[in-house]
Amino acid sequence: MKNSLYIFLFILVAGQLNAQSSLDELLKKHNSGVIPYISVQELRMYQLDEEVIILDAREREEYDVSHLESSIFVGYNDFDDTALETVSKDQKIVVYCSLGIRSENIGKKLWKSGFTNVQNLYGGIFEWKNNDFPVLDSDGRETEKVHAFSGHWAKWLKKGEKIYQVQEENKDNLLLIFTKNPVAGKVKTRLAKDLGDDKALEIYKFLIDHTVKFTTSVNSSKQVYYSDAVNENDIWSNDIFSKRKQNGDDLGIRMENAFQTGFNEGFRKIIVIGSDMYDINTEDIKKAFQKLNDHEYVIGPALDGGYYLFGMKSLNSDVFKNKEWGTSSVLKDTLKELDSEDVAFLETRNDVDLLDDIKDHPAFQKFIK
Protein backbone atom coordinates (compact mmCIF):
# COMPACT_ATOMS: atom_id res chain seq x y z
CA MET A 1 0.00 0.00 0.00
CA LYS A 2 2.80 2.38 0.96
CA ASN A 3 4.71 1.56 -2.24
CA SER A 4 1.60 2.32 -4.31
CA LEU A 5 1.28 5.70 -2.60
CA TYR A 6 4.93 6.51 -3.37
CA ILE A 7 4.41 5.56 -7.02
CA PHE A 8 1.31 7.77 -7.23
CA LEU A 9 3.13 10.73 -5.69
CA PHE A 10 6.09 10.22 -8.02
CA ILE A 11 3.84 10.23 -11.10
CA LEU A 12 2.01 13.33 -9.85
CA VAL A 13 5.19 15.31 -9.19
CA ALA A 14 6.78 14.14 -12.44
CA GLY A 15 3.72 15.28 -14.37
CA GLN A 16 3.80 18.70 -12.73
CA LEU A 17 7.51 19.11 -13.45
CA ASN A 18 7.00 18.08 -17.06
CA ALA A 19 4.18 20.61 -17.49
CA GLN A 20 6.35 23.30 -15.90
CA SER A 21 9.23 22.42 -18.20
CA SER A 22 6.98 22.59 -21.26
CA LEU A 23 5.67 26.00 -20.22
CA ASP A 24 9.25 27.16 -19.68
CA GLU A 25 10.10 26.11 -23.21
CA LEU A 26 7.04 27.86 -24.63
CA LEU A 27 7.83 31.16 -22.92
CA LYS A 28 11.51 30.96 -23.84
CA LYS A 29 10.48 30.49 -27.46
CA HIS A 30 8.18 33.52 -27.58
CA ASN A 31 9.61 35.88 -24.92
CA SER A 32 12.91 37.64 -24.41
CA GLY A 33 12.58 37.50 -20.60
CA VAL A 34 13.46 41.19 -20.27
CA ILE A 35 10.37 41.68 -18.05
CA PRO A 36 10.87 39.60 -14.88
CA TYR A 37 8.26 36.97 -14.10
CA ILE A 38 6.15 36.65 -11.00
CA SER A 39 4.50 33.33 -10.12
CA VAL A 40 0.76 33.00 -9.64
CA GLN A 41 1.36 32.05 -6.00
CA GLU A 42 3.35 35.23 -5.36
CA LEU A 43 0.76 37.38 -7.07
CA ARG A 44 -2.03 35.79 -5.06
CA MET A 45 -0.28 36.88 -1.86
CA TYR A 46 0.20 40.43 -3.15
CA GLN A 47 -3.39 40.51 -4.39
CA LEU A 48 -4.77 39.59 -0.97
CA ASP A 49 -2.67 42.32 0.66
CA GLU A 50 -3.66 44.89 -2.01
CA GLU A 51 -0.02 45.80 -2.63
CA VAL A 52 -0.04 45.60 -6.40
CA ILE A 53 -1.73 47.02 -9.50
CA ILE A 54 -2.78 44.21 -11.86
CA LEU A 55 -3.21 44.94 -15.57
CA ASP A 56 -5.07 42.72 -18.04
CA ALA A 57 -3.33 42.88 -21.44
CA ARG A 58 -5.82 40.82 -23.45
CA GLU A 59 -8.71 41.90 -25.67
CA ARG A 60 -11.99 43.16 -24.23
CA GLU A 61 -13.96 40.01 -25.09
CA GLU A 62 -11.40 37.89 -23.21
CA TYR A 63 -11.54 40.18 -20.18
CA ASP A 64 -15.35 40.11 -20.13
CA VAL A 65 -15.43 36.31 -19.98
CA SER A 66 -13.27 36.37 -16.85
CA HIS A 67 -10.36 38.21 -15.28
CA LEU A 68 -8.35 38.44 -12.08
CA GLU A 69 -10.04 40.25 -9.22
CA SER A 70 -9.21 43.99 -9.08
CA SER A 71 -7.39 43.82 -12.43
CA ILE A 72 -7.55 46.83 -14.75
CA PHE A 73 -8.24 46.26 -18.45
CA VAL A 74 -5.62 47.95 -20.64
CA GLY A 75 -5.92 45.81 -23.77
CA TYR A 76 -3.28 44.65 -26.20
CA ASN A 77 -3.92 45.69 -29.82
CA ASP A 78 -5.37 48.98 -28.58
CA PHE A 79 -3.26 49.31 -25.43
CA ASP A 80 -4.52 52.14 -23.21
CA ASP A 81 -2.52 53.18 -20.13
CA THR A 82 -4.57 56.23 -19.16
CA ALA A 83 -5.53 54.48 -15.91
CA LEU A 84 -1.87 54.81 -14.86
CA GLU A 85 -1.54 58.56 -15.38
CA THR A 86 -1.53 59.31 -11.64
CA VAL A 87 0.34 56.15 -10.58
CA SER A 88 3.84 56.46 -9.14
CA LYS A 89 6.57 55.21 -11.46
CA ASP A 90 7.91 52.86 -8.76
CA GLN A 91 4.52 51.27 -8.02
CA LYS A 92 4.53 47.47 -8.22
CA ILE A 93 2.67 46.50 -11.40
CA VAL A 94 1.90 43.00 -12.67
CA VAL A 95 0.75 42.48 -16.27
CA TYR A 96 -0.97 39.32 -17.42
CA CYS A 97 -2.56 37.81 -20.52
CA SER A 98 -3.46 34.22 -21.42
CA LEU A 99 0.02 32.73 -20.90
CA GLY A 100 2.47 35.59 -20.49
CA ILE A 101 3.43 36.32 -24.11
CA ARG A 102 1.36 39.37 -25.00
CA SER A 103 1.85 40.73 -21.48
CA GLU A 104 5.63 40.86 -21.96
CA ASN A 105 5.13 43.24 -24.88
CA ILE A 106 2.91 45.46 -22.76
CA GLY A 107 5.44 45.27 -19.92
CA LYS A 108 8.09 46.60 -22.30
CA LYS A 109 5.86 49.54 -23.18
CA LEU A 110 5.40 50.31 -19.48
CA TRP A 111 9.17 50.22 -18.94
CA LYS A 112 9.63 52.65 -21.80
CA SER A 113 7.05 54.90 -20.14
CA GLY A 114 9.21 55.03 -17.01
CA PHE A 115 7.63 52.39 -14.75
CA THR A 116 10.45 50.64 -12.92
CA ASN A 117 8.70 47.86 -11.00
CA VAL A 118 6.87 45.86 -13.68
CA GLN A 119 6.49 42.08 -13.63
CA ASN A 120 4.94 39.58 -16.05
CA LEU A 121 2.62 36.90 -14.67
CA TYR A 122 4.21 33.55 -15.47
CA GLY A 123 1.67 31.40 -17.31
CA GLY A 124 -0.94 34.17 -17.27
CA ILE A 125 -4.58 33.61 -16.40
CA PHE A 126 -4.29 30.00 -17.62
CA GLU A 127 -1.74 29.15 -14.93
CA TRP A 128 -3.75 31.18 -12.41
CA LYS A 129 -6.83 29.06 -13.08
CA ASN A 130 -4.78 25.86 -13.21
CA ASN A 131 -3.83 26.59 -9.58
CA ASP A 132 -7.50 27.00 -8.60
CA PHE A 133 -7.27 30.74 -7.94
CA PRO A 134 -10.54 32.60 -8.55
CA VAL A 135 -11.51 34.56 -11.66
CA LEU A 136 -14.46 36.92 -12.00
CA ASP A 137 -16.92 37.54 -14.84
CA SER A 138 -18.05 40.95 -16.13
CA ASP A 139 -20.55 41.22 -13.26
CA GLY A 140 -17.89 40.58 -10.62
CA ARG A 141 -19.07 37.05 -9.85
CA GLU A 142 -16.71 34.10 -9.54
CA THR A 143 -16.82 31.87 -12.61
CA GLU A 144 -15.25 28.75 -14.06
CA LYS A 145 -15.09 30.26 -17.55
CA VAL A 146 -11.81 31.38 -19.09
CA HIS A 147 -11.34 32.65 -22.65
CA ALA A 148 -9.01 30.09 -24.25
CA PHE A 149 -7.92 32.49 -27.06
CA SER A 150 -7.81 29.70 -29.69
CA GLY A 151 -7.70 25.94 -30.03
CA HIS A 152 -3.93 26.12 -30.50
CA TRP A 153 -3.33 27.74 -27.11
CA ALA A 154 -6.22 26.12 -25.22
CA LYS A 155 -4.16 23.03 -24.37
CA TRP A 156 -2.34 25.06 -21.71
CA LEU A 157 -5.57 25.67 -19.80
CA LYS A 158 -6.04 22.52 -17.71
CA LYS A 159 -8.92 23.62 -15.49
CA GLY A 160 -12.10 25.64 -15.85
CA GLU A 161 -14.49 25.92 -18.79
CA LYS A 162 -12.84 26.93 -22.05
CA ILE A 163 -14.56 29.71 -23.99
CA TYR A 164 -13.56 30.67 -27.53
CA GLN A 165 -14.83 33.50 -29.70
CA VAL A 166 -17.70 35.26 -27.95
CA GLN A 167 -18.56 37.85 -30.57
CA GLU A 168 -20.90 36.75 -33.32
CA GLU A 169 -18.91 36.17 -36.46
CA ASN A 170 -19.59 38.76 -39.13
CA LYS A 171 -20.97 36.76 -42.04
CA ASP A 172 -20.57 39.62 -44.54
CA ASN A 173 -16.82 40.08 -44.02
CA LEU A 174 -14.16 37.63 -45.16
CA LEU A 175 -10.44 37.90 -44.41
CA LEU A 176 -8.22 35.90 -46.78
CA ILE A 177 -4.76 35.11 -45.44
CA PHE A 178 -2.25 33.92 -48.02
CA THR A 179 0.62 31.95 -46.52
CA LYS A 180 3.51 29.86 -47.75
CA ASN A 181 4.20 26.48 -46.22
CA PRO A 182 7.23 27.14 -43.98
CA VAL A 183 10.09 25.29 -45.68
CA ALA A 184 13.72 26.40 -45.57
CA GLY A 185 14.88 27.71 -48.94
CA LYS A 186 11.33 28.48 -50.11
CA VAL A 187 10.38 31.42 -47.87
CA LYS A 188 11.93 34.88 -47.54
CA THR A 189 14.48 34.01 -50.22
CA ARG A 190 15.71 37.61 -50.61
CA LEU A 191 16.28 37.80 -46.87
CA ALA A 192 18.06 34.44 -47.00
CA LYS A 193 20.74 35.90 -49.26
CA ASP A 194 22.07 37.83 -46.26
CA LEU A 195 21.00 35.63 -43.32
CA GLY A 196 20.82 32.13 -44.77
CA ASP A 197 17.88 29.79 -45.32
CA ASP A 198 17.51 28.71 -41.69
CA LYS A 199 17.41 32.25 -40.28
CA ALA A 200 15.01 33.31 -43.01
CA LEU A 201 12.75 30.41 -42.03
CA GLU A 202 12.91 31.41 -38.36
CA ILE A 203 11.89 34.96 -39.26
CA TYR A 204 9.06 33.71 -41.46
CA LYS A 205 7.71 31.51 -38.65
CA PHE A 206 7.93 34.51 -36.31
CA LEU A 207 5.87 36.57 -38.76
CA ILE A 208 3.31 33.78 -39.12
CA ASP A 209 2.97 33.65 -35.33
CA HIS A 210 2.39 37.41 -35.28
CA THR A 211 -0.24 37.11 -38.02
CA VAL A 212 -2.09 34.36 -36.14
CA LYS A 213 -2.19 36.52 -33.02
CA PHE A 214 -3.57 39.69 -34.56
CA THR A 215 -6.02 38.01 -36.96
CA THR A 216 -7.55 35.70 -34.35
CA SER A 217 -9.65 38.50 -32.83
CA VAL A 218 -10.71 40.05 -36.17
CA ASN A 219 -14.52 40.05 -36.38
CA SER A 220 -14.92 38.28 -39.72
CA SER A 221 -14.81 34.87 -41.28
CA LYS A 222 -11.19 33.89 -41.83
CA GLN A 223 -9.72 31.62 -44.50
CA VAL A 224 -6.05 30.63 -44.66
CA TYR A 225 -4.83 29.79 -48.16
CA TYR A 226 -1.70 27.60 -48.22
CA SER A 227 0.79 27.73 -51.10
CA ASP A 228 1.46 23.98 -51.35
CA ALA A 229 -0.54 21.84 -48.93
CA VAL A 230 -3.07 22.39 -46.16
CA ASN A 231 -1.77 21.55 -42.68
CA GLU A 232 -4.58 20.56 -40.32
CA ASN A 233 -2.34 20.49 -37.23
CA ASP A 234 -0.35 23.72 -37.32
CA ILE A 235 -0.49 27.08 -35.55
CA TRP A 236 -3.65 28.12 -37.45
CA SER A 237 -6.44 26.89 -35.18
CA ASN A 238 -9.11 24.84 -36.93
CA ASP A 239 -11.63 26.40 -34.52
CA ILE A 240 -11.03 29.86 -35.97
CA PHE A 241 -9.53 29.55 -39.45
CA SER A 242 -10.94 27.72 -42.45
CA LYS A 243 -8.10 26.15 -44.43
CA ARG A 244 -7.73 25.86 -48.18
CA LYS A 245 -5.08 25.45 -50.87
CA GLN A 246 -4.19 28.23 -53.31
CA ASN A 247 -5.19 27.50 -56.90
CA GLY A 248 -3.52 29.07 -59.93
CA ASP A 249 -0.28 29.51 -61.87
CA ASP A 250 0.74 32.85 -60.36
CA LEU A 251 -0.12 34.95 -57.32
CA GLY A 252 -2.63 37.08 -59.22
CA ILE A 253 -4.64 34.11 -60.45
CA ARG A 254 -4.56 32.51 -56.99
CA MET A 255 -5.89 35.70 -55.36
CA GLU A 256 -8.52 36.11 -58.06
CA ASN A 257 -9.74 32.55 -57.48
CA ALA A 258 -9.89 33.07 -53.72
CA PHE A 259 -11.90 36.28 -54.11
CA GLN A 260 -14.23 34.61 -56.63
CA THR A 261 -14.84 31.72 -54.24
CA GLY A 262 -15.55 34.14 -51.39
CA PHE A 263 -18.08 36.14 -53.36
CA ASN A 264 -19.71 32.93 -54.59
CA GLU A 265 -20.09 31.92 -50.94
CA GLY A 266 -22.06 35.09 -50.23
CA PHE A 267 -19.49 37.38 -48.63
CA ARG A 268 -19.94 41.07 -49.44
CA LYS A 269 -16.60 42.54 -48.33
CA ILE A 270 -13.39 40.57 -48.86
CA ILE A 271 -9.85 41.53 -47.87
CA VAL A 272 -6.61 39.69 -48.57
CA ILE A 273 -3.34 39.96 -46.65
CA GLY A 274 -0.14 37.93 -46.49
CA SER A 275 1.24 36.22 -43.41
CA ASP A 276 4.64 37.93 -43.41
CA MET A 277 3.95 41.54 -42.38
CA TYR A 278 5.00 42.72 -38.92
CA ASP A 279 3.80 46.34 -38.97
CA ILE A 280 0.10 45.46 -39.14
CA ASN A 281 -2.45 44.74 -36.42
CA THR A 282 -6.10 43.97 -35.71
CA GLU A 283 -7.06 47.64 -35.88
CA ASP A 284 -5.74 47.91 -39.44
CA ILE A 285 -8.03 45.08 -40.57
CA LYS A 286 -10.96 46.63 -38.71
CA LYS A 287 -10.35 49.98 -40.43
CA ALA A 288 -10.10 48.30 -43.82
CA PHE A 289 -13.50 46.62 -43.44
CA GLN A 290 -14.96 49.93 -42.21
CA LYS A 291 -13.63 51.74 -45.28
CA LEU A 292 -15.42 49.21 -47.48
CA ASN A 293 -18.68 50.44 -45.98
CA ASP A 294 -18.26 53.66 -47.97
CA HIS A 295 -15.81 52.73 -50.73
CA GLU A 296 -15.56 50.03 -53.37
CA TYR A 297 -11.90 49.23 -52.77
CA VAL A 298 -9.34 49.54 -49.98
CA ILE A 299 -5.56 49.29 -50.31
CA GLY A 300 -2.74 49.22 -47.77
CA PRO A 301 0.35 50.46 -49.68
CA ALA A 302 3.78 49.01 -48.87
CA LEU A 303 6.96 51.07 -48.93
CA ASP A 304 8.51 48.73 -51.51
CA GLY A 305 5.92 49.61 -54.16
CA GLY A 306 3.55 46.74 -53.52
CA TYR A 307 0.62 46.46 -51.14
CA TYR A 308 0.15 44.60 -47.86
CA LEU A 309 -3.66 44.61 -47.98
CA PHE A 310 -6.24 44.70 -50.75
CA GLY A 311 -10.01 44.60 -50.43
CA MET A 312 -13.11 45.01 -52.55
CA LYS A 313 -16.88 44.52 -52.57
CA SER A 314 -17.26 42.84 -55.97
CA LEU A 315 -14.84 40.93 -58.13
CA ASN A 316 -12.62 42.94 -60.47
CA SER A 317 -10.38 40.40 -62.21
CA ASP A 318 -8.33 43.08 -63.98
CA VAL A 319 -6.49 44.06 -60.80
CA PHE A 320 -4.89 40.60 -60.71
CA LYS A 321 -3.80 40.34 -64.34
CA ASN A 322 -0.55 41.39 -66.06
CA LYS A 323 1.31 42.26 -62.86
CA GLU A 324 4.97 41.63 -62.08
CA TRP A 325 4.34 40.25 -58.62
CA GLY A 326 7.05 40.88 -56.06
CA THR A 327 8.31 44.03 -57.79
CA SER A 328 8.02 47.75 -57.08
CA SER A 329 5.51 48.24 -59.92
CA VAL A 330 2.62 46.27 -58.41
CA LEU A 331 0.88 49.12 -56.59
CA LYS A 332 1.33 51.57 -59.48
CA ASP A 333 -0.03 49.10 -62.03
CA THR A 334 -2.95 48.15 -59.76
CA LEU A 335 -3.93 51.79 -59.31
CA LYS A 336 -3.95 52.25 -63.09
CA GLU A 337 -6.68 49.61 -63.23
CA LEU A 338 -8.59 51.53 -60.54
CA ASP A 339 -8.06 55.01 -61.95
CA SER A 340 -11.77 55.83 -62.14
CA GLU A 341 -12.82 53.73 -59.14
CA ASP A 342 -13.65 54.65 -55.54
CA VAL A 343 -10.52 53.63 -53.60
CA ALA A 344 -9.71 54.19 -49.92
CA PHE A 345 -6.19 53.91 -48.51
CA LEU A 346 -4.66 52.77 -45.25
CA GLU A 347 -1.34 54.00 -43.92
CA THR A 348 1.75 53.03 -45.88
CA ARG A 349 3.67 50.31 -44.06
CA ASN A 350 7.01 48.56 -44.33
CA ASP A 351 7.20 45.05 -45.73
CA VAL A 352 9.73 42.42 -44.61
CA ASP A 353 11.70 41.22 -47.63
CA LEU A 354 15.26 42.47 -47.26
CA LEU A 355 17.77 42.79 -44.44
CA ASP A 356 17.43 46.57 -44.65
CA ASP A 357 13.75 46.18 -43.74
CA ILE A 358 14.55 44.68 -40.33
CA LYS A 359 18.16 45.48 -39.41
CA ASP A 360 17.15 48.40 -37.17
CA HIS A 361 13.83 46.96 -35.98
CA PRO A 362 13.99 45.87 -32.31
CA ALA A 363 11.64 42.91 -32.83
CA PHE A 364 14.11 41.25 -35.23
CA GLN A 365 17.41 41.78 -33.43
CA LYS A 366 17.32 38.28 -31.93
CA PHE A 367 17.50 36.84 -35.46
CA ILE A 368 20.30 39.09 -36.67
CA LYS A 369 22.78 39.03 -33.79
C-alpha positions in Angstrom: 0.0 0.0 0.0 2.8 2.4 1.0 4.7 1.6 -2.2 1.6 2.3 -4.3 1.3 5.7 -2.6 4.9 6.5 -3.4 4.4 5.6 -7.0 1.3 7.8 -7.2 3.1 10.7 -5.7 6.1 10.2 -8.0 3.8 10.2 -11.1 2.0 13.3 -9.9 5.2 15.3 -9.2 6.8 14.1 -12.4 3.7 15.3 -14.4 3.8 18.7 -12.7 7.5 19.1 -13.5 7.0 18.1 -17.1 4.2 20.6 -17.5 6.4 23.3 -15.9 9.2 22.4 -18.2 7.0 22.6 -21.3 5.7 26.0 -20.2 9.2 27.2 -19.7 10.1 26.1 -23.2 7.0 27.9 -24.6 7.8 31.2 -22.9 11.5 31.0 -23.8 10.5 30.5 -27.5 8.2 33.5 -27.6 9.6 35.9 -24.9 12.9 37.6 -24.4 12.6 37.5 -20.6 13.5 41.2 -20.3 10.4 41.7 -18.1 10.9 39.6 -14.9 8.3 37.0 -14.1 6.1 36.6 -11.0 4.5 33.3 -10.1 0.8 33.0 -9.6 1.4 32.1 -6.0 3.4 35.2 -5.4 0.8 37.4 -7.1 -2.0 35.8 -5.1 -0.3 36.9 -1.9 0.2 40.4 -3.2 -3.4 40.5 -4.4 -4.8 39.6 -1.0 -2.7 42.3 0.7 -3.7 44.9 -2.0 0.0 45.8 -2.6 0.0 45.6 -6.4 -1.7 47.0 -9.5 -2.8 44.2 -11.9 -3.2 44.9 -15.6 -5.1 42.7 -18.0 -3.3 42.9 -21.4 -5.8 40.8 -23.5 -8.7 41.9 -25.7 -12.0 43.2 -24.2 -14.0 40.0 -25.1 -11.4 37.9 -23.2 -11.5 40.2 -20.2 -15.4 40.1 -20.1 -15.4 36.3 -20.0 -13.3 36.4 -16.9 -10.4 38.2 -15.3 -8.4 38.4 -12.1 -10.0 40.3 -9.2 -9.2 44.0 -9.1 -7.4 43.8 -12.4 -7.6 46.8 -14.8 -8.2 46.3 -18.5 -5.6 48.0 -20.6 -5.9 45.8 -23.8 -3.3 44.7 -26.2 -3.9 45.7 -29.8 -5.4 49.0 -28.6 -3.3 49.3 -25.4 -4.5 52.1 -23.2 -2.5 53.2 -20.1 -4.6 56.2 -19.2 -5.5 54.5 -15.9 -1.9 54.8 -14.9 -1.5 58.6 -15.4 -1.5 59.3 -11.6 0.3 56.2 -10.6 3.8 56.5 -9.1 6.6 55.2 -11.5 7.9 52.9 -8.8 4.5 51.3 -8.0 4.5 47.5 -8.2 2.7 46.5 -11.4 1.9 43.0 -12.7 0.8 42.5 -16.3 -1.0 39.3 -17.4 -2.6 37.8 -20.5 -3.5 34.2 -21.4 0.0 32.7 -20.9 2.5 35.6 -20.5 3.4 36.3 -24.1 1.4 39.4 -25.0 1.9 40.7 -21.5 5.6 40.9 -22.0 5.1 43.2 -24.9 2.9 45.5 -22.8 5.4 45.3 -19.9 8.1 46.6 -22.3 5.9 49.5 -23.2 5.4 50.3 -19.5 9.2 50.2 -18.9 9.6 52.7 -21.8 7.0 54.9 -20.1 9.2 55.0 -17.0 7.6 52.4 -14.7 10.5 50.6 -12.9 8.7 47.9 -11.0 6.9 45.9 -13.7 6.5 42.1 -13.6 4.9 39.6 -16.1 2.6 36.9 -14.7 4.2 33.5 -15.5 1.7 31.4 -17.3 -0.9 34.2 -17.3 -4.6 33.6 -16.4 -4.3 30.0 -17.6 -1.7 29.1 -14.9 -3.8 31.2 -12.4 -6.8 29.1 -13.1 -4.8 25.9 -13.2 -3.8 26.6 -9.6 -7.5 27.0 -8.6 -7.3 30.7 -7.9 -10.5 32.6 -8.6 -11.5 34.6 -11.7 -14.5 36.9 -12.0 -16.9 37.5 -14.8 -18.1 40.9 -16.1 -20.6 41.2 -13.3 -17.9 40.6 -10.6 -19.1 37.1 -9.8 -16.7 34.1 -9.5 -16.8 31.9 -12.6 -15.2 28.7 -14.1 -15.1 30.3 -17.6 -11.8 31.4 -19.1 -11.3 32.6 -22.6 -9.0 30.1 -24.3 -7.9 32.5 -27.1 -7.8 29.7 -29.7 -7.7 25.9 -30.0 -3.9 26.1 -30.5 -3.3 27.7 -27.1 -6.2 26.1 -25.2 -4.2 23.0 -24.4 -2.3 25.1 -21.7 -5.6 25.7 -19.8 -6.0 22.5 -17.7 -8.9 23.6 -15.5 -12.1 25.6 -15.9 -14.5 25.9 -18.8 -12.8 26.9 -22.1 -14.6 29.7 -24.0 -13.6 30.7 -27.5 -14.8 33.5 -29.7 -17.7 35.3 -28.0 -18.6 37.9 -30.6 -20.9 36.7 -33.3 -18.9 36.2 -36.5 -19.6 38.8 -39.1 -21.0 36.8 -42.0 -20.6 39.6 -44.5 -16.8 40.1 -44.0 -14.2 37.6 -45.2 -10.4 37.9 -44.4 -8.2 35.9 -46.8 -4.8 35.1 -45.4 -2.2 33.9 -48.0 0.6 31.9 -46.5 3.5 29.9 -47.8 4.2 26.5 -46.2 7.2 27.1 -44.0 10.1 25.3 -45.7 13.7 26.4 -45.6 14.9 27.7 -48.9 11.3 28.5 -50.1 10.4 31.4 -47.9 11.9 34.9 -47.5 14.5 34.0 -50.2 15.7 37.6 -50.6 16.3 37.8 -46.9 18.1 34.4 -47.0 20.7 35.9 -49.3 22.1 37.8 -46.3 21.0 35.6 -43.3 20.8 32.1 -44.8 17.9 29.8 -45.3 17.5 28.7 -41.7 17.4 32.3 -40.3 15.0 33.3 -43.0 12.7 30.4 -42.0 12.9 31.4 -38.4 11.9 35.0 -39.3 9.1 33.7 -41.5 7.7 31.5 -38.6 7.9 34.5 -36.3 5.9 36.6 -38.8 3.3 33.8 -39.1 3.0 33.6 -35.3 2.4 37.4 -35.3 -0.2 37.1 -38.0 -2.1 34.4 -36.1 -2.2 36.5 -33.0 -3.6 39.7 -34.6 -6.0 38.0 -37.0 -7.6 35.7 -34.3 -9.6 38.5 -32.8 -10.7 40.0 -36.2 -14.5 40.0 -36.4 -14.9 38.3 -39.7 -14.8 34.9 -41.3 -11.2 33.9 -41.8 -9.7 31.6 -44.5 -6.1 30.6 -44.7 -4.8 29.8 -48.2 -1.7 27.6 -48.2 0.8 27.7 -51.1 1.5 24.0 -51.4 -0.5 21.8 -48.9 -3.1 22.4 -46.2 -1.8 21.5 -42.7 -4.6 20.6 -40.3 -2.3 20.5 -37.2 -0.4 23.7 -37.3 -0.5 27.1 -35.6 -3.6 28.1 -37.4 -6.4 26.9 -35.2 -9.1 24.8 -36.9 -11.6 26.4 -34.5 -11.0 29.9 -36.0 -9.5 29.6 -39.4 -10.9 27.7 -42.4 -8.1 26.1 -44.4 -7.7 25.9 -48.2 -5.1 25.5 -50.9 -4.2 28.2 -53.3 -5.2 27.5 -56.9 -3.5 29.1 -59.9 -0.3 29.5 -61.9 0.7 32.8 -60.4 -0.1 35.0 -57.3 -2.6 37.1 -59.2 -4.6 34.1 -60.5 -4.6 32.5 -57.0 -5.9 35.7 -55.4 -8.5 36.1 -58.1 -9.7 32.5 -57.5 -9.9 33.1 -53.7 -11.9 36.3 -54.1 -14.2 34.6 -56.6 -14.8 31.7 -54.2 -15.5 34.1 -51.4 -18.1 36.1 -53.4 -19.7 32.9 -54.6 -20.1 31.9 -50.9 -22.1 35.1 -50.2 -19.5 37.4 -48.6 -19.9 41.1 -49.4 -16.6 42.5 -48.3 -13.4 40.6 -48.9 -9.8 41.5 -47.9 -6.6 39.7 -48.6 -3.3 40.0 -46.6 -0.1 37.9 -46.5 1.2 36.2 -43.4 4.6 37.9 -43.4 4.0 41.5 -42.4 5.0 42.7 -38.9 3.8 46.3 -39.0 0.1 45.5 -39.1 -2.4 44.7 -36.4 -6.1 44.0 -35.7 -7.1 47.6 -35.9 -5.7 47.9 -39.4 -8.0 45.1 -40.6 -11.0 46.6 -38.7 -10.4 50.0 -40.4 -10.1 48.3 -43.8 -13.5 46.6 -43.4 -15.0 49.9 -42.2 -13.6 51.7 -45.3 -15.4 49.2 -47.5 -18.7 50.4 -46.0 -18.3 53.7 -48.0 -15.8 52.7 -50.7 -15.6 50.0 -53.4 -11.9 49.2 -52.8 -9.3 49.5 -50.0 -5.6 49.3 -50.3 -2.7 49.2 -47.8 0.3 50.5 -49.7 3.8 49.0 -48.9 7.0 51.1 -48.9 8.5 48.7 -51.5 5.9 49.6 -54.2 3.5 46.7 -53.5 0.6 46.5 -51.1 0.2 44.6 -47.9 -3.7 44.6 -48.0 -6.2 44.7 -50.7 -10.0 44.6 -50.4 -13.1 45.0 -52.6 -16.9 44.5 -52.6 -17.3 42.8 -56.0 -14.8 40.9 -58.1 -12.6 42.9 -60.5 -10.4 40.4 -62.2 -8.3 43.1 -64.0 -6.5 44.1 -60.8 -4.9 40.6 -60.7 -3.8 40.3 -64.3 -0.6 41.4 -66.1 1.3 42.3 -62.9 5.0 41.6 -62.1 4.3 40.2 -58.6 7.0 40.9 -56.1 8.3 44.0 -57.8 8.0 47.8 -57.1 5.5 48.2 -59.9 2.6 46.3 -58.4 0.9 49.1 -56.6 1.3 51.6 -59.5 0.0 49.1 -62.0 -2.9 48.2 -59.8 -3.9 51.8 -59.3 -4.0 52.2 -63.1 -6.7 49.6 -63.2 -8.6 51.5 -60.5 -8.1 55.0 -62.0 -11.8 55.8 -62.1 -12.8 53.7 -59.1 -13.6 54.6 -55.5 -10.5 53.6 -53.6 -9.7 54.2 -49.9 -6.2 53.9 -48.5 -4.7 52.8 -45.2 -1.3 54.0 -43.9 1.8 53.0 -45.9 3.7 50.3 -44.1 7.0 48.6 -44.3 7.2 45.0 -45.7 9.7 42.4 -44.6 11.7 41.2 -47.6 15.3 42.5 -47.3 17.8 42.8 -44.4 17.4 46.6 -44.7 13.7 46.2 -43.7 14.5 44.7 -40.3 18.2 45.5 -39.4 17.2 48.4 -37.2 13.8 47.0 -36.0 14.0 45.9 -32.3 11.6 42.9 -32.8 14.1 41.2 -35.2 17.4 41.8 -33.4 17.3 38.3 -31.9 17.5 36.8 -35.5 20.3 39.1 -36.7 22.8 39.0 -33.8 
